[in-house]
Amino acid sequence: MSTSELGNRAQRRVTLMTEIEGLKEDLKRLKGEDKADGYNEQALAQCVKELLKGAEYQEEQLQFELELDTYRTAIGLPVTLETAQRHVREQVQGAPA
């Protein structure tokens, strides 16, 4: 391996690392815009993760969520937003003042 080859490899790494830092800043700005526009960052990040991982992962996630709902039902936890909100209202109404 020659010195010039090593120098070229090092320079390629510097270039890539610089580009990565720029992309990280772009992503940070985009996330800020998403939040400012009212999007839930956590939900959007999960959707992006699922898109990146592909159909098999998406199927596994949905299967897991179905199983989770089955467990929730079995132990008396709500599985819909409406039911959870009703439980909150009931708890608030029953709480001592």
C-alpha positions in Angstrom: 0.0 0.0 0.0 1.4 3.3 -1.0 1.4 6.6 0.9 -0.7 8.3 -1.7 -3.3 5.5 -1.6 -3.5 5.8 2.2 -3.9 9.6 1.8 -6.7 9.1 -0.7 -8.5 6.7 1.6 -8.2 9.1 4.5 -9.5 12.0 2.3 -12.4 9.9 1.2 -13.3 9.3 4.8 -13.0 13.0 5.6 -15.3 13.8 2.7 -17.9 11.2 3.7 -17.8 12.3 7.3 -18.3 15.9 6.3 -21.3 14.9 4.1 -22.8 12.8 6.9 -22.6 15.8 9.3 -24.3 18.0 6.7 -27.1 15.3 6.2 -27.5 15.1 10.0 -28.0 18.9 10.1 -30.5 18.6 7.3 -32.4 15.9 9.1 -32.4 17.9 12.3 -33.9 20.9 10.5 -36.5 18.7 8.8 -37.6 17.2 12.1 -37.9 20.8 13.5 -40.1 21.7 10.5 -42.2 18.6 11.0 -42.7 19.4 14.7 -43.5 23.1 13.9 -46.2 21.8 11.4 -47.8 19.8 14.1 -46.6 16.3 13.3 -45.9 13.9 16.1 -42.1 13.2 15.8 -42.2 9.9 17.6 -45.0 8.6 15.4 -43.4 9.8 12.2 -40.0 8.4 13.2 -41.7 5.0 13.8 -43.3 5.1 10.4 -39.9 6.0 8.8 -38.3 3.1 10.6 -41.0 0.7 9.4 -40.6 2.0 5.8 -36.8 1.5 6.0 -37.1 -2.0 7.4 -39.5 -3.2 4.7 -42.7 -5.3 4.4 -41.5 -8.3 6.5 -40.8 -6.0 9.5 -44.1 -4.2 9.0 -46.0 -7.5 9.1 -44.1 -8.5 12.3 -45.0 -5.2 13.9 -48.7 -5.5 13.1 -48.7 -9.1 14.4 -47.0 -7.9 17.6 -49.6 -5.1 18.0 -52.5 -7.6 17.5 -50.9 -9.9 20.1 -50.4 -6.9 22.5 -54.1 -6.0 22.1 -55.0 -9.6 23.0 -52.9 -9.4 26.2 -54.3 -6.0 27.0 -57.8 -7.2 26.7 -57.0 -10.3 28.8 -55.8 -8.2 31.7 -58.4 -5.5 31.4 -56.4 -2.7 29.8 -58.1 -0.6 27.1 -57.3 -1.3 23.5 -59.0 1.8 21.9 -58.5 5.5 22.5 -62.1 5.9 23.4 -62.0 3.3 26.1 -58.8 4.8 27.6 -60.3 8.2 27.6 -63.4 6.9 29.4 -61.2 5.2 32.0 -59.4 8.5 32.6 -62.7 10.4 33.0 -63.9 7.7 35.4 -60.7 8.0 37.5 -60.9 11.7 37.6 -64.6 11.7 38.6 -63.8 9.1 41.3 -60.7 10.9 42.7 -61.1 12.6 46.1 -61.1 16.4 46.0 
